[in-house]
Amino acid sequence: MRWKLPLVTLFLLLLWAYPPPSTYAEASLPGSWSAVTSMNFARENHRMTLLADGRVLVTGGAEFGGAPVTYQSAEIYDPQADSWSMTSSNMNNVRQSHSATLLADGTVLVAGGSNGTAAISGAEIYDPVTDSWTATGSMNQARHSHKAVRLLNGSVLVVGGVGAAVLDSIEIYHPFTGTWSNGASFTTLRANFDIVLLADGRVLLVGGYANSDESDLYQIYDPETNTWGPEGTINDQRNSLSATLLATGQVLLAGGEDAFPTTNVKTESFNPTTTVSNYTTGDMPNIRVSHTDYVLPNGQVLLVGGFSGGATMTTSAYDPATQLWSSSGSMVGNRSNNQGVSLLDGRILVTGGYDLSTFNTIGTSEIYEPSVTQTHCGVTAGLNRFHFEGVQVDINLSSVGDIDCLTVYRVGANHAEATDTVKAREHWLITAVNSSSNPASGYSADLILPHLHNRATDISACRHEGGGSWNCGLSQSATANTITVTNVNQFSAWLVNDETLPTAVTLHGVAAEETFDVMMSVYVFVLAIVLLLITSGVLWYKREELWS
């Protein structure tokens, strides 16, 4: 029996010595929110439209902080310059709670809305090339708070809204003639629903408020036949929900009131082919109503703001691959009834809204930047921009070769044998794959990496070439904030070093994961001590039996 004590002791030592599990570069971290330049006017109930050139058009809206005013003005945000400028002239009408839809020719259709006292039917077109407004045909029915979507044939579908009362009618705008035609009304009168253009060109209408209750109804519109399919039900009632089209063709249904006050954190994945809606594996971190939704470059869905027992600054991210949710940071400012749009480079711009802490309409703006990992597929020649928490990596492809997808990881760079202390998170792992997911070839690029050293001297960008060697002699130039490497034809691990070249650097996980590893080590240590004390007590109590 003398083997019992050494065996227990060996078990505890192994428990302490065994390293905790860790994940590395592929793990997802919350992105970051940062304030950017404010709009020229405080606005809510305004609309935001991403233009073809990457700028953002903001139209109309209202201010309720003092004497209520509905705006006729519009302004444009330039993400590259972080600047706002007014359009050369105002819209033809004052309007809030209208729709603004990008047309196939790059112009923007602004339709309906409220003039502050009543719904209006007027519509107009903004041309970003000439920076001018032109009246177009009016809708057949005045409406505000409606939903609009551009169909696959280029027409614009307008659904529901409020006129003299809640509407169940739809209208279709025909860009070539500048006219509107009536479509078939949907079956159940409702408000606060959401619509989404499906992959096959049909339009899903789901949720809302109907028959004096939160709604669990859905209906699908077919523009080819101008008919609505039969009504069906999803799993939960959802008033003021979000419906987001995923890359799989399914639709993520999230949030919304299922009663008042809502307590529902469950989300659903609706299959428009089978019309079956299943609960996702994970639930949202918190309840959310009247929020906004965006698809990130990696295919995940970000939910922003809304109400959660009061206005919330929090954001949540959904991963379609795992069907799990995670918290994704908080906005800078307290805002409800805000608007937002996904920028061409994968960031999200949020503007205006109502500050419930000051009870004022606000004009502030902020941007969400995805963190750690980004992938762009369908790559073409030219600039490919990746944003990570306030810094950006530019890959300017002069020759694409067989690249299909570019992926950039922002990771830490540390190693016990390194002769230089490398600044955290200045290590970039860049991969390029073809349509068969094999390493791409035949490309040439200029690579522009950021650095945090605020100088253009003693800075080098080095590429890892395997076997512990780093090539820092590539053709390159530096400014105070960036370093450019030219004619890159092999992506791999890149490091922006500080003065002394490291002799060895390895991927070692991102900052939050390193903290996680430390916490796990502490946890394992405490657990080992507790088990050691318990085992020692048992051994002492059974000492005669064990040593006999």
Salt bridges, closest charged atoms under 4 A:
ASP53 OD2 - ARG55 NE 2.85
GLU75 OE2 - ARG43 NH2 2.93
GLU124 OE2 - ARG95 NH2 2.74
GLU171 OE2 - ARG143 NH2 2.92
ASP194 OD1 - LYS147 NZ 3.77
ASP200 OD2 - ARG202 NE 2.85
GLU231 OE2 - ARG190 NH2 3.21
ASP236 OD2 - ARG238 NH2 3.58
GLU268 OE2 - ARG238 NE 3.20
ASP345 OD2 - ARG347 NE 3.07
ASP345 OD2 - HIS387 NE2 3.02
GLU366 OE2 - ARG335 NH2 3.02
GLU369 OE2 - ARG347 NH1 3.71
GLU369 OE2 - HIS387 ND1 3.94
GLU389 OE1 - ARG410 NH1 3.94
GLU389 OE1 - ARG425 NH1 3.06
ASP394 OD1 - ARG385 NE 2.77
GLU426 OE2 - HIS453 NE2 3.55
GLU465 OE2 - ARG463 NH2 2.82
ASP498 OD2 - HIS453 ND1 3.56
ASP498 OD1 - ARG455 NH2 2.45
GLU499 OE2 - ARG455 NH2 3.51
